[in-house]
Amino acid sequence: MFRPYAHGDLIAGVDRINEVGLIGAARNPATCHRRCSARSAIMMAPRASAILTAREKPENGMQQRGMDQSSGHSTEPIIDIAGVGLTLTSRAGAVEILRDVQLSVTPGQSVAIVGPSGSGKTSLLMVLAGLERASAGRVTVVGQDFAQMSEDELAAARGRDIGIVFQSFHLVPTMTALENIALPLEFAGRTDAIEVARDLLTEVGLTDRAEHFPAELSGGEQQRVALARALSGSPRLILADEPTGNLDGKTGRQVIDLLFGLHRRHGATLVLITHDESLAARCSRVVRMADGRIVADEAGSATTPQAVAQ
């Protein structure tokens, strides 16, 4: 059963469950079948309608702003944040997580964010995904000012433009690999969801695992399914949080090779959080964090998206 939207619920995979679930329930509660109960569909329909309205109504000026009309390519950064701070409260008082973070990323780049545990890497990713609101500063992602958007509008933006890959896969356990990939497409109203999902399974080398459930897949296979799902909506931006953290060395390398290959072929911007320096060096940029700040911004070995897979 889908549960109500929970802001900032990264671990539970809110984009996996709530975003697509709410949209699907509004379009057609019957499509939920084993994915969610009829009661859930009825309860979620009002909020889902708001998401559909935000998703299907063009943003003011978004169709034109930042686009080269002759080529169709964006002329603006896909990520543009400045002075970003994030302060969370605890029993001991306020905790400053991010401090005056500045970052601009152009379309098609691959950017690694590295740093020790507690440096703010994952918190920055949550801000970029709209799963956590910055306490200060400007956050403009995929041409939209996140500070001015409601939770439903942020959810719609993620469903439309951002693919997120989690360290712990977050596949729906009662659905097959094929269904996991098709789910966001079905809930977005795509009539070709299964066909697109099959093509993506083939692209990640899992054609023969289409009818297997997550528990029947290895860790590497589950992460491949998660990658395919993240790409199912043709996002402009892919955010990957330690995608090999739960995998052994050999399997992790295979998944990373696949991730960079997909980045190159699909042309999406990639932001990758990792502790692995050799992996970070494969990106076109390496951004280093410490104590909630960006302390260095260096060139990686891949200076163009095409070079990443080489």
C-alpha positions as CSV (number, residue, x, y, z in Angstrom):
1,M,0.0,0.0,0.0
2,F,1.2,3.5,-0.8
3,R,1.5,5.7,2.2
4,P,0.9,9.5,2.3
5,Y,3.7,11.8,1.0
6,A,6.5,12.2,3.6
7,H,8.8,15.1,2.9
8,G,12.5,14.3,2.9
9,D,11.9,10.5,3.2
10,L,15.0,9.5,1.2
11,I,15.5,6.1,2.8
12,A,11.9,5.0,2.2
13,G,12.3,6.0,-1.5
14,V,9.6,8.7,-1.6
15,D,10.0,9.2,-5.3
16,R,9.7,5.5,-5.9
17,I,6.5,5.1,-3.9
18,N,4.6,8.4,-3.5
19,E,5.4,10.5,-6.5
20,V,4.5,8.0,-9.2
21,G,1.8,6.4,-6.9
22,L,0.0,9.6,-6.4
23,I,0.0,10.5,-10.1
24,G,-1.2,7.0,-11.0
25,A,-4.0,7.0,-8.5
26,A,-5.4,10.2,-9.9
27,R,-5.3,9.0,-13.5
28,N,-6.8,5.6,-13.0
29,P,-7.2,3.8,-9.6
30,A,-7.7,0.6,-11.4
31,T,-4.1,0.5,-12.6
32,C,-2.9,0.2,-9.0
33,H,-4.0,-3.5,-8.7
34,R,-1.4,-5.1,-6.5
35,R,0.7,-2.0,-6.4
36,C,-1.7,-0.3,-4.0
37,S,-5.2,-0.9,-2.6
38,A,-8.3,0.8,-3.9
39,R,-8.6,2.6,-0.5
40,S,-5.1,4.1,-1.0
41,A,-6.1,5.2,-4.5
42,I,-9.2,6.9,-3.2
43,M,-7.4,8.6,-0.3
44,M,-4.6,9.9,-2.5
45,A,-6.6,11.1,-5.5
46,P,-7.1,14.7,-4.2
47,R,-3.4,15.3,-3.7
48,A,-2.6,13.5,-6.9
49,S,-4.8,15.8,-8.8
50,A,-2.8,18.7,-7.6
51,I,0.4,17.0,-8.7
52,L,-1.1,16.3,-12.2
53,T,-2.1,19.9,-12.5
54,A,1.4,21.1,-11.6
55,R,2.9,18.5,-13.9
56,E,0.8,19.0,-17.0
57,K,0.6,22.8,-16.9
58,P,3.7,24.5,-18.4
59,E,5.6,26.6,-16.0
60,N,5.5,30.3,-16.8
61,G,8.2,31.0,-19.3
62,M,9.8,27.5,-18.8
63,Q,9.2,26.5,-22.4
64,Q,11.2,29.4,-23.7
65,R,13.5,30.5,-20.8
66,G,17.0,29.0,-21.0
67,M,16.6,27.4,-24.4
68,D,18.3,28.0,-27.7
69,Q,15.3,28.1,-30.0
70,S,17.4,27.2,-33.1
71,S,19.0,24.1,-31.6
72,G,16.7,23.1,-28.7
73,H,19.6,22.8,-26.3
74,S,19.7,24.5,-22.9
75,T,21.9,27.5,-22.5
76,E,21.5,27.6,-18.7
77,P,23.1,25.5,-16.0
78,I,21.0,22.5,-15.1
79,I,22.1,23.0,-11.5
80,D,22.7,26.6,-10.2
81,I,22.8,27.0,-6.4
82,A,24.3,29.9,-4.4
83,G,24.7,30.6,-0.7
84,V,22.9,27.4,0.2
85,G,22.7,26.6,3.8
86,L,20.9,23.7,5.6
87,T,20.3,23.8,9.3
88,L,18.4,21.0,11.1
89,T,17.2,21.0,14.7
90,S,18.0,18.3,17.3
91,R,17.6,17.9,21.0
92,A,21.0,19.5,21.4
93,G,20.0,22.5,19.3
94,A,20.5,23.6,15.7
95,V,23.0,21.6,13.6
96,E,24.5,23.4,10.6
97,I,24.7,20.7,7.8
98,L,25.5,22.8,4.7
99,R,27.2,26.2,4.8
100,D,27.3,28.7,1.9
101,V,27.4,26.1,-0.8
102,Q,27.9,27.4,-4.4
103,L,27.6,25.0,-7.4
104,S,26.9,25.4,-11.1
105,V,26.7,22.4,-13.4
106,T,26.1,22.6,-17.2
107,P,24.0,20.1,-19.1
108,G,25.7,16.9,-20.0
109,Q,28.5,17.1,-17.4
110,S,29.3,14.3,-15.0
111,V,30.2,15.5,-11.5
112,A,31.5,13.5,-8.5
113,I,30.9,14.8,-5.0
114,V,33.4,13.4,-2.6
115,G,34.3,13.9,1.0
116,P,34.4,12.2,4.4
117,S,31.3,10.9,6.2
118,G,29.4,13.8,7.7
119,S,30.8,16.3,5.2
120,G,27.3,17.0,3.8
121,K,27.4,15.1,0.5
122,T,24.0,13.3,0.9
123,S,22.4,16.4,2.4
124,L,23.4,18.3,-0.7
125,L,22.0,15.6,-3.0
126,M,18.7,15.8,-1.0
127,V,18.6,19.6,-1.6
128,L,19.3,19.1,-5.3
129,A,16.5,16.5,-5.5
130,G,14.0,18.8,-3.7
131,L,13.7,16.2,-0.9
132,E,15.1,18.7,1.6
133,R,14.5,22.4,1.6
134,A,17.5,24.7,2.0
135,S,17.4,26.9,5.0
136,A,19.2,29.7,3.1
137,G,20.3,30.5,-0.4
138,R,19.1,29.9,-4.0
139,V,18.4,26.5,-5.4
140,T,17.7,26.4,-9.1
141,V,17.6,22.9,-10.6
142,V,16.4,22.0,-14.2
143,G,15.4,25.6,-14.6
144,Q,13.1,25.8,-11.6
145,D,13.4,27.7,-8.4
146,F,12.8,25.0,-5.8
147,A,12.3,27.6,-3.0
148,Q,9.1,28.8,-4.7
149,M,7.6,25.4,-5.3
150,S,5.2,23.4,-3.2
151,E,5.8,19.8,-2.2
152,D,3.5,18.6,-5.0
153,E,5.3,20.7,-7.6
154,L,8.6,19.4,-6.4
155,A,7.4,15.8,-6.7
156,A,6.1,16.5,-10.2
157,A,9.5,18.0,-11.1
158,R,11.3,14.9,-9.9
159,G,9.0,12.7,-11.9
160,R,9.5,14.8,-15.0
161,D,13.2,15.7,-15.0
162,I,15.2,13.9,-12.3
163,G,16.2,10.3,-11.9
164,I,17.5,9.2,-8.5
165,V,19.6,6.1,-7.8
166,F,19.7,5.0,-4.2
167,Q,22.5,3.0,-2.5
168,S,19.9,0.5,-1.2
169,F,18.1,0.0,-4.5
170,H,14.5,0.6,-3.1
171,L,12.8,-1.7,-5.4
172,V,9.2,-2.6,-4.7
173,P,9.5,-6.2,-3.3
174,T,6.1,-7.5,-4.6
175,M,6.8,-6.4,-8.2
176,T,8.9,-8.1,-10.8
177,A,11.9,-6.4,-12.4
178,L,9.8,-5.4,-15.4
179,E,7.0,-4.0,-13.3
180,N,9.4,-2.0,-11.1
181,I,10.7,-0.2,-14.2
182,A,7.3,0.1,-15.8
183,L,5.7,1.5,-12.6
184,P,6.5,5.2,-13.0
185,L,5.7,5.1,-16.7
186,E,2.3,3.5,-16.0
187,F,1.5,6.0,-13.4
188,A,2.5,8.8,-15.8
189,G,-0.1,7.5,-18.2
190,R,2.3,5.9,-20.7
191,T,0.4,3.3,-22.7
192,D,3.8,1.8,-23.9
193,A,5.1,1.4,-20.3
194,I,5.8,-2.3,-20.6
195,E,7.5,-2.0,-24.0
196,V,9.8,0.8,-22.8
197,A,10.6,-1.2,-19.6
198,R,11.5,-4.2,-21.7
199,D,13.8,-2.1,-23.8
200,L,15.5,-0.7,-20.7
201,L,15.9,-4.2,-19.3
202,T,17.7,-5.2,-22.4
203,E,19.9,-2.1,-22.2
204,V,21.0,-3.1,-18.7
205,G,21.5,-6.7,-19.7
206,L,18.7,-8.3,-17.8
207,T,16.3,-9.5,-20.4
208,D,16.1,-12.9,-18.9
209,R,15.3,-11.5,-15.4
210,A,12.1,-9.7,-16.4
211,E,9.8,-11.8,-14.4
212,H,12.1,-12.2,-11.3
213,F,11.2,-10.4,-8.0
214,P,13.9,-8.4,-6.2
215,A,14.5,-11.2,-3.7
216,E,15.4,-13.4,-6.6
217,L,18.0,-11.0,-8.0
218,S,21.6,-10.4,-6.9
219,G,22.6,-7.0,-5.5
220,G,24.2,-6.1,-8.8
221,E,21.1,-7.1,-10.7
222,Q,18.8,-5.1,-8.4
223,Q,21.0,-2.0,-8.9
224,R,20.7,-2.5,-12.7
225,V,16.9,-2.5,-12.3
226,A,17.1,0.6,-10.2
227,L,19.2,2.3,-12.9
228,A,16.8,1.4,-15.6
229,R,13.9,2.7,-13.5
230,A,15.7,6.0,-12.9
231,L,16.1,6.4,-16.6
232,S,12.5,5.3,-17.5
233,G,11.2,8.9,-17.7
234,S,14.2,10.1,-19.8
235,P,15.3,12.5,-17.0
236,R,17.6,15.5,-17.7
237,L,19.4,14.9,-14.4
238,I,20.5,11.7,-12.7
239,L,21.4,11.9,-9.0
240,A,23.3,8.8,-7.7
241,D,24.0,8.4,-4.0
242,E,26.8,5.8,-3.4
243,P,25.3,3.5,-6.0
244,T,27.9,0.8,-5.4
245,G,28.0,1.1,-1.6
246,N,26.2,-2.3,-1.1
247,L,28.0,-4.2,-3.8
248,D,31.3,-6.1,-3.9
249,G,34.2,-4.7,-5.9
250,K,33.7,-6.5,-9.1
251,T,29.9,-6.1,-9.2
252,G,30.3,-2.4,-8.3
253,R,32.7,-1.8,-11.2
254,Q,30.2,-3.4,-13.6
255,V,27.4,-1.2,-12.3
256,I,29.5,1.9,-12.6
257,D,30.5,1.0,-16.1
258,L,26.8,0.7,-16.9
259,L,25.9,4.0,-15.2
260,F,28.5,5.9,-17.1
261,G,27.5,4.2,-20.4
262,L,23.9,5.1,-19.8
263,H,24.9,8.7,-18.9
264,R,26.8,9.0,-22.2
265,R,24.1,7.3,-24.4
266,H,21.1,9.2,-22.9
267,G,22.9,12.5,-22.6
268,A,21.7,13.2,-19.0
269,T,23.7,15.2,-16.5
270,L,25.1,12.9,-13.8
271,V,25.8,13.9,-10.2
272,L,27.5,11.1,-8.3
273,I,28.2,10.8,-4.6
274,T,31.1,8.5,-3.8
275,H,34.0,7.8,-1.4
276,D,35.9,6.1,-4.2
277,E,38.6,8.4,-5.6
278,S,39.2,6.3,-8.7
279,L,35.5,6.4,-9.5
280,A,35.3,10.1,-8.9
281,A,38.2,10.7,-11.3
282,R,36.2,9.2,-14.2
283,C,33.8,12.2,-14.0
284,S,34.4,15.4,-15.8
285,R,34.5,17.3,-12.4
286,V,35.3,16.4,-8.9
287,V,33.8,18.5,-6.2
288,R,35.2,18.0,-2.7
289,M,33.3,18.7,0.5
290,A,34.3,19.1,4.1
291,D,32.3,20.4,7.1
292,G,29.3,21.2,5.0
293,R,31.3,23.4,2.5
294,I,32.7,22.8,-1.0
295,V,36.4,23.2,-0.5
296,A,37.6,22.2,-4.0
297,D,36.3,21.9,-7.5
298,E,38.7,20.0,-9.8
299,A,38.7,18.6,-13.3
300,G,38.3,14.8,-13.6
301,S,39.8,12.6,-16.2
302,A,36.7,12.8,-18.4
303,T,36.5,16.3,-19.8
304,T,33.4,15.6,-22.0
305,P,30.3,13.3,-21.5
306,Q,31.5,11.2,-24.4
307,A,34.9,10.5,-22.7
308,V,33.3,9.1,-19.5
309,A,32.6,5.7,-21.0
310,Q,36.0,5.3,-22.6
